[in-house]
Amino acid sequence: MNGAGCGILVGMLRPALAAIAIASSACSTAEQDDTPPPFGGTDAVSTGDTGLGGDDDDDDDANSTGMTPGEDGPDPDDDDDDDDDDDSDDSDDSNDEGTTGSPPTAEPWVPAPGTTWHWQLTGDVDTSLDVDVYDIDLFDVEASLIGELQDAGRVVICYFSAGSYEEWRPDADQFPDMALGSELDGWPGERWLDHRDPTVREIMAARLDLAVEKGCDAVEPDNVDGYANNNGVGLTGDDQLDYNGWLATEAHARDLSIGLKNDLDQLAELADQFDWALNEECMQFSECQTLVTHFIEQDKAVFHVEYVDVIEDGPALHGDVCGSANGWMFSTLVKEWDLGAWGMPCWD
């Protein structure tokens, strides 16, 4: 075919080819519209679909898990920003830990009502008893014995007199003469102390330090009701409240649990500061109910003793007191006055 004929033929075909192209484009568009979106919805559209606003897609893809091989990944700068945010979170966590400062001090031991115990202040300590707690003399026992009891699962209370001078103690020569009061009735070599005296308090603080050094779990300060006795140094009820509160604060500052011994007339003011109570002869004097109110009902133990003059009288007293004591959930022992190894517990 000559050139003119070809030109005429091409001219005739051009409209048909244009129509075919238009139809092909329409079919392609219909196929795209029928295709479901990627998993995760429109947020997961890849950055390869340039018809949907590239900047928005970059932000969405940074959060998408639906990327396919060959697609452009999230903007590196966006990742850096996210990493910075992560680092910032780490820094915040570190700061949160740092604001606590030193680890908090341990909570004091607060025994529950009915806790079993052995109280022995004289003679060789009987370590064979199956009880929760041992109450023994701070000065007379070695740290090794305290450790032995603790290794056997016992809590150890260490006894010392906080309100009286005892002439046989190793620190007796440190007490100023002006702080010594009247003799304790029936206890030779022992005198009431003026616990308002700064030196007396320094000595007692040192005794608490000794309790920590020896590994005691708790302390039993004795003779903390001098105001109610003929003390010879003019102690008042307010003086006693101040001193007993000071003892509790000092003990807790050393992570020592502390019990309030006797001083029944001040239980209402003092009970919240102490972790347990120790009482002698509240049944003898019909004074037990206040201990129930201020300790037992607050879920704190009352370690309680009723005394006999001779061991032979123990079974009869045991029979008289244990029913009521167990009803109150007291931890009651029948003991001799010298507080040796012998005793009759009410929980057996």
Salt bridges, closest charged atoms under 4 A:
ASP137 OD2 - ARG169 NH2 2.90
ASP140 OD1 - ARG169 NH1 3.84
GLU166 OE1 - ARG169 NE 2.89
ASP171 OD2 - ARG207 NE 2.85
ASP194 OD1 - ARG196 NE 2.83
ASP209 OD1 - ARG254 NE 2.64
GLU220 OE2 - LYS261 NZ 2.73
ASP222 OD1 - LYS261 NZ 3.23
ASP239 OD2 - ARG196 NH1 3.18
ASP242 OD2 - ARG201 NH2 2.74
GLU250 OE1 - ARG254 NH1 2.82
ASP275 OD2 - HIS252 NE2 2.77
GLU306 OE2 - HIS304 NE2 2.74
